[in-house]
Amino acid sequence: MIVDLLAVVVVVTSGVVAGVLFGFAVSVMPAFFLMPTGRYIYSAELIGRNWDPMMPIIVLTSFAVDVVLAVIGPSGAVAALFVAGAVLLVGVSVVSHYCNVPINRQVKKIDPDDVPADWRDPRPLWRRFHYLRTGLAVAAVAVNAVALALI
């Protein structure tokens, strides 16, 4: 019973992660690219304000539940799928923490009303990292859903 409940939790939490990142990729990010630099900086700060700590909490909760399921759940292929889900979610967290977040911190240091002439726009690099973590998150929810179906 607890394994079934945790499997639903991991599919929901990993699904939220994938959905939020996918939604950002197809809606917010294209809007950011259409904005003048100052407006982008201002908007990124406003939108990012509520991202932390919510997204890291959801990603790490999903990861932890995957690990628990790999240990207490069915063995064999199902356990391997939960391990794969955990690894993919670690990937999401690593890309976020070491790639996207440092860029966000640099952007927040810029005054949107006084952007230096030599400022290097990080949006293309940030987008590449975001696509990577979105792909990892979608893969995580997929393997978690397959694991749930096999229980």
Protein Blocks (a to p, Z undefined) as FASTA:
>chain_A
ZZmmmmmmmmmmmmmmmmmmmmmmmmmmmmmmmpcfklmmmmmmmmmmmmpmklmmmmmm
mmmmmmmmmmmmcehjllmmmmmmmmmmmmmmmmmmmmmmmmmmmmmmpcfklccfklcc
fklmmmmmmmmmmmmmmmmmmmmmmmmmmZZ
